[in-house]
Amino acid sequence: MNELPDAMTGPAVNGREQAATIRVFLALAPPDDAKDELERALRPAYAAHPRLRWNRIEDWHITLAFLGELPLAAVPPLMPPLSGLAARRRPLRLALRGGGHFDERVLWSGIDGDLEGLHRLATDVRELVRACGVSFPERPLRPHLTLARSRRGDQGGTVEIAARLAPFSGRVWEAERLHLVGSNIGRGPGPIHYRDIEAWRFGHGG
């Protein structure tokens, strides 16, 4: 059976007993050069709005299924079925396009390309996870990269940046891997960080 990496199971913050759960999601990630294009477009916004809670560029991802807080023991059994699913799927051709916001608080970049294939992949991933006995909240798929969050009482920046980002059109790229990701949300006062638990390369199936 696959085991979780040490980074996901090490001692909790301040030496407390190791956490018995992990916050998990399944996602796709743009390649570095596609992220670099968007990062260059955002540089004026970084300088003009330093108080926004900007996500780290290495953490940008397209969420397919948010599984929430799971017992550590529930994660390894998901790995072989997810590996098999990835092997049967072709890479998706996608692109980063434009921008927007959720409720004037969350800034995002949109996704373009094979959106039909993206929705189909998300559906298959969610069905597989449920077939493995893991239940999680059903959320509609709204493909995007979360870029930043506003602080309480300071929402204007996300609206302004979203408008300036609207003309952005990045290059087409292939999503080559399915990522099983864990986060440290709720495990300390520092920033949110994400780290791959495992990632599987897509194959050449239909």
Backbone hydrogen bonds, N-H to C=O, Kabsch-Sander energy under -0.5 kcal/mol:
donor,donor_aa,acceptor,acceptor_aa,energy
8,M,5,P,-1.8
9,T,5,P,-0.6
9,T,6,D,-1.1
10,G,6,D,-1.2
12,A,16,R,-1.1
15,G,12,A,-1.3
16,R,13,V,-1.6
19,A,10,G,-0.5
22,I,70,L,-2.5
23,R,183,S,-0.8
24,V,22,I,-0.5
24,V,68,G,-2.3
25,F,181,V,-2.1
26,L,65,A,-2.6
27,A,179,H,-2.4
28,L,62,I,-2.0
35,K,31,P,-2.0
36,D,32,D,-2.6
37,E,33,D,-1.7
38,L,34,A,-1.6
39,E,35,K,-2.8
40,R,36,D,-2.2
41,A,37,E,-1.6
42,L,38,L,-1.5
43,R,39,E,-0.7
43,R,40,R,-0.8
45,A,42,L,-0.6
46,Y,42,L,-2.3
47,A,43,R,-2.0
48,A,44,P,-2.2
49,H,45,A,-2.2
52,L,49,H,-1.3
53,R,149,R,-3.0
54,W,52,L,-1.4
55,N,147,L,-3.1
59,D,56,R,-1.7
60,W,57,I,-1.6
62,I,28,L,-3.0
63,T,61,H,-0.6
64,L,26,L,-3.3
65,A,26,L,-1.6
67,L,24,V,-1.6
67,L,65,A,-0.7
68,G,24,V,-1.1
70,L,22,I,-3.1
70,L,68,G,-0.6
72,L,20,A,-2.1
74,A,71,P,-1.8
75,V,72,L,-1.4
78,L,75,V,-1.8
79,M,75,V,-0.6
79,M,76,P,-1.4
82,L,78,L,-2.1
83,S,79,M,-2.6
84,G,80,P,-2.2
85,L,81,P,-2.3
86,A,82,L,-2.4
87,A,83,S,-2.0
88,R,84,G,-1.1
88,R,85,L,-0.7
89,R,86,A,-1.5
92,L,175,A,-1.1
94,L,92,L,-0.7
94,L,173,W,-3.1
95,A,112,D,-2.0
96,L,171,R,-0.5
97,R,110,G,-2.3
98,G,168,F,-2.9
100,G,108,W,-2.2
102,F,106,V,-2.1
103,D,101,H,-0.6
105,R,102,F,-2.4
106,V,102,F,-1.8
107,L,105,R,-0.6
107,L,148,A,-2.6
108,W,100,G,-2.6
109,S,145,L,-2.0
110,G,97,R,-1.2
111,I,143,P,-0.7
112,D,95,A,-2.9
114,D,93,R,-2.7
115,L,113,G,-2.4
118,L,114,D,-1.8
119,H,115,L,-2.6
120,R,116,E,-2.2
121,L,117,G,-2.4
122,A,118,L,-2.4
123,T,119,H,-2.3
124,D,120,R,-2.3
125,V,121,L,-2.7
126,R,122,A,-2.4
127,E,123,T,-2.4
128,L,124,D,-2.3
129,V,125,V,-2.4
130,R,126,R,-2.2
131,A,127,E,-2.2
132,C,128,L,-1.2
133,G,130,R,-1.9
134,V,129,V,-1.8
135,S,133,G,-0.6
139,R,137,P,-0.6
142,R,140,P,-0.5
145,L,109,S,-2.2
146,T,61,H,-0.5
146,T,144,H,-0.5
147,L,107,L,-3.0
147,L,145,L,-0.5
148,A,107,L,-1.3
149,R,53,R,-1.3
150,S,105,R,-2.6
154,D,151,R,-2.1
158,T,155,Q,-0.7
159,V,155,Q,-1.0
160,E,156,G,-2.0
161,I,157,G,-2.7
162,A,158,T,-2.3
163,A,159,V,-1.8
164,R,160,E,-1.9
165,L,161,I,-2.1
166,A,162,A,-0.8
166,A,163,A,-0.6
168,F,165,L,-2.0
170,G,96,L,-3.0
173,W,94,L,-3.1
175,A,92,L,-3.0
176,E,174,E,-0.9
178,L,200,W,-2.8
179,H,27,A,-2.8
179,H,177,R,-0.5
180,L,198,E,-3.1
181,V,25,F,-3.1
181,V,179,H,-0.6
182,G,195,R,-2.5
183,S,23,R,-2.0
184,N,193,H,-1.5
187,R,184,N,-2.2
195,R,182,G,-2.3
197,I,180,L,-3.4
198,E,180,L,-1.6
200,W,178,L,-2.5
202,F,176,E,-3.1
203,G,86,A,-1.9
203,G,89,R,-1.2
204,H,87,A,-0.7
